[in-house]
């Protein structure tokens, strides 16, 4: 069952044309397995399904990480993520490049974050989201705080909210009811 949101927030979700999110702590639980050969991360399969559903319904998706990782690159490729930005430094400039490329504006962006490096994006986005286990500073400025923890379906929750607000969720579900 989808969480109840205010009519004002529902209206803002209707405007979303681009979902952007952090990776570590949002798409993953923040844990990193480091071994002698390579780094491994755990991604939630339902988050992946939610991102695929958004793309299927014409909403672009992107990942913004200040921690470059081969595991992130691989998962983004598997999911055909529209934008992958992995660079140390401020994330706002990375998103502004995406906005120029797409012709979109901040009001059409939903951003999901969990930590202080995400504050500028949560603040600027048309809908700023913090995951349930995000730091207090993200919760203080977020328009919405997920029920799910990062790496455990938080992005899927947001994807469903966007698609339901835009009246597109039934199109995602219908082919699977046959």
N, C-alpha and C positions, 0 to 999 in steps of 0.2 A: 504494500500500500504506500502510495506517495505521501510524503509529509505535507502538512497543511502550510501554505504560505499566504501572506497577505495579498490582496488584490493589487497593491502597488508593486510588490516584488514580482508577482506574476506578469504584470505589464512590462516590467524591465526584462524579464526572461524572454518575453516575446520578441524583443528587439535583437537578441543575440544572433550573430552571424559567424562568430569565431570563439571557440572555447580554447583557452590556453591554460596550461597548468605546469606547475613545478613537477619534478620527477621524484627525487629522493624525499620521502616523507609524505608524498601525495599519491603517486602511482605505485610506490613501494612503501613498505612499513618503516623505511629509513635504515634498515639493517643492510650491511654490505658484507658478503662473504669474500674474503681475500685469501687466496692460496698462492702456491708457487707458480701456477700456470696463468691464471687470470682472475678477474673479478666476476662475481656472480650476484645477481639481484633477483628478487622474487616479485613478479608483477601479478596482479589479480586478474583473472580471466574475465570476470564480469565487468571490470573497468574497460578492458579491451573490447568487449561486446558493446558497451555503451558508446565508446568512441567510434566504432564501426557504424553503429546506428546513426550517430550524428552525421557522419560523412555521407552515409546513404541518403539522408534527408537534406543534403545540400549545405550543411554547416561545417565550416572548416575547423580543423583541430591542429593544435601545435603544442609542443613541449619546450619549456624554457628552463634551462639548468645552468647553474654557475659551476657545475662539477662535470666536466667532460668524462664520458664513459663509453667504452665499446659495447657494453651490455645494453645501455640505453639506445645507442645507435641501432643495434640489431633489432630490439623490440619495436622501435619506431618504424623500421623498414618492414617488419612483418605486418604491422598494422596499417601501413601506408599513410603514416602521419603526414599532414600537409606541410608543417613547418617544424623543424628541429633546430633549436639554437642552443649550443653548449659552449659557453665561454665564461671565463672568470671576469668579474666586474659587474657593474650595474645592469640589471635586467631591463630597465625601462627603455634604454636605447635599442636593445634587441627587438622589443615589441614595436617600438616606433618604426623600425625598418619594415616589419611585417605589415603594419598599418599602411605605410606608403605603398608597398607592393600590392596590397589587396584593394586599396581605396576605401578601406573601412575606417571608422573612428572609434575612440575609446568606449562610447556608449553602446557599441555593438559587440563589445568584448565581455566575456565572462572569464575571470581568472580564478584559479584554485591554488591556494598556497598553504604553507604550514609554519613558516619560520620568518625571522626578521628580514631576510633577504627578499622576501615576497611583499613586504609592506607597501612599497611604492606602486606595485602592480595592483594589489587588492584595492588600494585607495583610488586609483585612476579608472579602473574597469567599470563598465556599466553595471555589472554585478560582480562584486568582490566576495569570494568564498574562502572560508578557512575550514580545514578538516577538523574533525572532533578532537583529535589529539594535537592540534596546532598550539603554538605558544600563545600566551595571554595577549600579547600585542596584536596578533592576527585576529583573535576573537573580538578584541575591542573595536576594530574598524570594519570588520566584515559585514556585508549585507545579509549573509546566510552562513550558518555553521552547520556542517553536515552531521548527521547522526552517526555515520560510519567513520571509522578511523582511516587515516591514510594507508594505502596498500591493502585495504579490506573493503573495497566497494564504494569509497567516497566519490570517486569520479563518475561511476555508474549512477549514483544517486543524483548528481548534478545533471548528467546527460538526460536522465528521465525527466527531471524538472523542466529542463529547456524544451524537450520534445512534447511534453504534456501541455505546457503553456502555449506552445505554438500549434497545438492541435495535430501533431504528427505522430504521436506515440502509437495510435491505432494502426497506422501504416507499417510500423515496425513489427507489431505483434501479429497482424492479420495473416500474413503468409505462413505462419507457424501453427495456426489453429486448424488447418485442414486435416 
